[in-house]
């Protein structure tokens, strides 16, 4: 644009704000546009009032540039005229006004920005969502949550709610209860909130609503660090119903969860042992093989069966001989789980002789008839 407004460029280089302000009233809209752009860079607080007037310019591009300039300058005096610009007839002006209000981050703009969430233009709605996230006022939480089911606004909304932090946690969980379709985006928002969400999410694992439990487990799993591991394992001991959801979350965390889960195998709580064995099998880490082999000698048949299944999923041939012994277990479920696990293992030294296979089958059939 320098080719048609060389005087603006010169005034900007000289930082001559007074002349640039005068250029905002030039008859050529291109000059006015360029002057507004220059004032954004060098005008400072002296240019706020003139830029406010430029929000009423006959050119929508000049109005949009004036809005952007006011946002970059960041002076609170721009809030009122920018909130008025949220109702401009041009969508670009409205979008730039919303973005500018986000940069200024003044609580006076919260209600107008909430109203802008229903704008007919997606760009305006997206900018308003981002602005509300930057301002961080709790009044915006519920209106933002209502946009989670909107595919066009979902990403913007997740980011905005994550910036809200702890105050958004319980409303997000309640939203899942009332609208199950927002489970995954709500989980992502909770994940982004991070550490403050861990304790409420662990509590949510015991909620009566299955979707809330799933959402909590998903979010805890996606946190992906040690923060969630211990609470997840402990939650299983308190409530058997959360087992599958805790296991899913721990599987998401993966390798960092292996050592705590191995420790849980030796816990006196049966539910914890069962969850630990199952989850170790789902993670598939070879470091769990020896502890799981030891669990084949557990006094609880459910734990023995779960350990056998886990060893089958991990697929380490160190487990072959212990599984052969487990296939002779007096409990039908343990014997069957061990047999299935052996079937998953292949190749030397995992290959079984025909006699061993036959003995396993005969023993299993005998247990089936004895039921």
N, C-alpha and C positions, 0 to 999 in steps of 0.2 A: 504493500500500500504506500510505500515511500514515493513511488513515481508520481502520485497525484497529491501528496501532501508534504512536500519538502520542508515547508515552514514549520510544520508540526515536529518533524524530526530534529530540526535545528533548535527549536524551543525546548524539546526534551533534553537534548544534549546540554543545553545551558541551564536546565532545570528551572526554566522561566514559567512558574506555575500560573502567574497572573495572565500571561498571554494565552497559555493553553486553556485556561478557564474561559477566556473570551472566545476562543475557537469553538467551544461547545455550542455557540449560537450561530455559527457560520451557516450560510444558506445551502452549502453543499453537505449532504449527509455523510459523505465519505470523510470529509474533514472533521466533522463532529465525532464520527466513529473513532478516527485515529487520535483525536484529542483525548477522548475518554480512555482509550488504551494507554496513551502516554501518561495521563494522570494516575492511572493504576500503578505505574512504576515509580513516578517521581512526585506525585501530588501530595501524598500524606494527608493529614487531617484538614489542611486548608482546602482540599478539593471535595470534601464530603458534601457540603451544601450544593455546589454546582452540579455534582453528579446526581444528587437527589432530584434536582430539577430535570436532569437528562432522562430520568425514568419516565418522564411524560413526553419525550421526544416523538415526533411524528413517524420516525423510522424505528421499526421493531428491532433492527440490528443494533442501532445506537442504544436503545433501551436495554437490550440484553448485555451489551458491553458495559454500560453504566452499572448494571447490577453486579456483574462480575468484578468490576473495579471496586465497588463498595465492599464486597466480600473480602477481597485481597487486602484492602486498607484496614478492615477489621474494626472500624470505629462504631461504638454502640449507637451513635446517632443515626446510623443507617438502618436500624432494625425496623422502625415504623414505616418508612417509605418502601422498604423491601417486602414487608408483609403485605402492603397494599399491592405490590407488583405480583404477588402470588395469584392475583385475580386478573392479570393482564389478558387481553384477547389473544396474544401470541404465546404459543406453548414454549418456545425457546426462552422468552423473557421469564415466564413462570419458572422454568427449570433453572435458569441462572439465578433467579431470586432465591429459590430454595437452597441451592448450593451455597450462595453467599451467606444466607442465614445460618447454615451449618458451620461455616468458617467463623462467623462472629460468635456463635454459640451462646446466645442470650436467651434466658428462659422465657422472655416475653414473646418469643416467636413460636413457642411450643404448640399452642392451640391452633394458630393459623397453619402451621405445618401439618398438624394432625388432619385438619380439613383438606389439605392438599393431597393426602393419601387416597382420596376418592376422585382425584382429577381424571379427566378423560384421556390424558396423554401418559403413556408409560414412562417416558423420560422424566416428566415432572414428578410422578409418583416415586420413581426410583431415587431421584435427588432429594425429595422430601424424607424418604425413609433413611437415607444416609445421613441427612442433617439431624434428624431426631436421634440417631445413634450417637452422633458426635456430641450433641447437647447432653444426652444422658438423663433426661428428666423422666421420673417414673410414671408420669401421666401418659407417656407415649407407649408404655409396655403393652397394655391390652389392645390398643388400636394396631400396633405392629404385629402382635400375635395373630390377629385376624387375617393378616396377609400371608401367613405361612402356607396356606393351601392354594395360593395364587402362584402358578408356575412362573409367570413373568416377574414377580416380585420376590420370589422365595430367597434367592441368593442375597439380595440387598437386605432382606428382613433378617436373615440368619446373622449377617454381619452386624447389623444394628443392635439386635437383641444381645449378642455376645458382648458388645461394648457396654451394655447396661450393667452387666455383671450380676452380682448376687441378687439384687431385687427382682430379676427376671426369672429366677430359678423356679419358684413355686408356681407363678402364673403359667410358665411353660408346661409344667407337669399337669396342672389342672386342664390346660388346653388339650393335652393328649387324651384325657379322660372324656372330654366332651366331643372331641373330633379325632377319631383314630387315624385319619388320613395324614395328620401332621406329625405322626410319631417320628419318622426319620429326620425331617428338617428340625424338629424340636430337639432331637438327640444331638444333631450337629451343632446347634446353638449352645446347648449345654456343654458339649465337649470344648467348644471355644472359650467358654467362661472359665474352664480349668479348675484349679484347686478348690475355690470356694464352692463348687458344685458337688464335690465328692461326697461329703456327709449327707446332704439332702438326697442325693441319688442312691446312696446305700440304703437309706430309710425307704426310699421309693421302691426298692426291690421287694419289700414286703407289703406293698399296696394291694388292695383287693382287686384292682383292675389289671388284667393281664397286659394290656397295651402300655400301661404306665411302667410295669415291671420290665417289659421288653425295651421300652424307651430308655429306662435307667440303665439296664445292662448294656445296651448299645453304646450309650454315651460313656459309661465307665470303661468299656473295652476300648473305645476310640481315644480315651485320654492317653493310653499307651505308655504309661510310666508306673512306677512303684506306688504311687499315691493310692491307687484303687485296689491293689492286690490284696493286702491284708484285710481291709473292710469287706471285700467280696467273699473271701474264704470264711471269715467270721460270721458273715450273714447267713451262710449255709447252716451253721451250727444252731442258729436261732430259729430258722424257719425252713423246713424241708421243701416248701413250695417254691422257694427261690432257686433251687438247685440248678435247673436247666438254664435259667437266665444268667446266674453267676458263672456257670461253666462256659456259656457263650462269650461272656465278657472276658474271662480269663484266657480263653482261646485267642481272642482278638489281641490281647496284650502279648501273648506268645512267650518267647524265651525268658524274659525277666520274671515270669510267673513260675517257672519250673522249680526253682529251689524252694520257695515258700510252699508250693504244692507237695513237694516231696516231704517236707516237714509235716504237712497236714496228714500225710498217709499214716504217720505214727501217732496221730491224735486219738484220744479216747472216744471222740464223737464219731459215731458210725456214718452219719450223713456227710460229715466233713471228709471222711475217708473215701466214701463213694464218689463224691464230687471230685476229689483230688485225683483218684484213679482214672475216672472217665475223662477228665480234662487233660491229664497228662497224655492219655492216648490220643486225644484230638490234636494236641500240640505236636506230638510226634518226635519229641526230643530224646535222643539216645541216653542222655544222662539219667533218665527216669527208669531205665530198664532194670537195674539191680534192685532199687527200692520196690519196684512193682513185683519182681520175682519174690522178694521177701513177703509181700502182701498175699502171695498165693498160699501162705501158711497161716493166714488170719483165722481166728476162731469164728468169724462171721462168714457164712457162705456167700452172702451178697457181695461182700468186699472181695472175696476170692474170685468170684465170677467177674466182677468189674475189672480187677487186676488182669485177669486172663484176656478179657476183651481189649484192654488197653495195650497189652503186649502184642496182640495180633495187629493192632493198628500201627504201632511203631515199626514192627517188622524186623526187629533185630534177632539174628539167629542164636544169640546167647540164650534166648528164652525157650529154645526148642525142647531141651531135656526137662526143664521145670514144667513146661506145658504138657509134656507127655505124662509126667507124674500127675499133674492136675486133671488130666483127662480120665484118670482112674478114681477121681474123687467120688465119695459116696453121695454127694448132692448132684442131682441131675442137671441143674442149671450150671453148676461149676464145670461139670464134665463136658457139657455141650459147648460152653463158652471156650473152654480150652481146645476142644476139637476144632471149632470154627477158627480159632486163632492159629492153630497149627496149619490149617488149610491156607491161611494167608501167607505163611512162610514158605519159601521155595529155594531150591538150590543148596549145594553143600555149604555148611553142614546141616542145613535145615531139612534136607530131603529125608523122608521117612521110608522105612522098608515096608514092603507089602504086609509083613506080619504085624508090624506096629500099627498100621492103618486098620487092619482087620481087628486087632485087639481093642483098639479104641472104639470101633463101630460096635463090636459085640457088647462091650461094657455099657455103652450108651443105650443100646437096645434093652439091656437088662434093667437099667434104671427106668426106662420108659414103661416097661411092663410092670415094674414095682410100684408105679405111681397110683 
